[in-house]
Each structure stands twice: as C-alpha cells, then as structure tokens.
Amino acid sequence: MADQVGVNGQYQGQDYDGSHIKGLVLNLFETFWPSLLRLGYVSQFITPIVKVTRKGEEQEFYTMRDFEQWMASHPDHARWRVKCAREA
C-alpha cells in the first residue's frame, strides 16, 4: 500500500503466517524491483505478538520465544494479564 510519499508499507498479522507473507512480499520486491529495497521505499510495521500487564507495568514480546523465556524466568507469570495479538 503506497502512501503519499511513495513508500510501500507492509501490514500483516504478527504471527507465523504474517511472517511468511512478509517474506513472500519482500522476495517479490527483491526479484522485480530490487532498487526500491536499496533506496528504502519498502518498510514494515511491527507489532507485538503478546502483551502482559500487571499493576500498570507492561511488557511486549515480538517473538513467542522471548515470551516463553520471560515466562520461564518469572514464576509469578500467572498473576499477569496476557493478551495475544489475535485477541480482540
């Protein structure tokens, strides 16, 4: 989707499917319009996969691996409110 300055921004769901789609779109640009990539006309908007909150404190995780490592290092993780990206 091109905006007013001519930059192509990609917006997919922040999950494994979205990551796969991002790879396919970047491959398309690399194959047919590589100069647009080199000139910075393609960008991405990254959102967290998981957010956890408790008492006004918030943590955001952009990979499930990071979230799982956080849970392993926080024995009280069950006391945090967990919101996944696919939740409304």
PyMOL commands that set and color helices and strands:
alter all, ss='L'
color gray80, all
select helices_A, chain A and resi 16-32+34-38+64-73+77-79
alter helices_A, ss='H'
color red, helices_A
select strands_A, chain A and resi 8-10+42-44+50-54+57-61+81-84
alter strands_A, ss='S'
color yellow, strands_A
deselect
rebuild
show_as cartoon
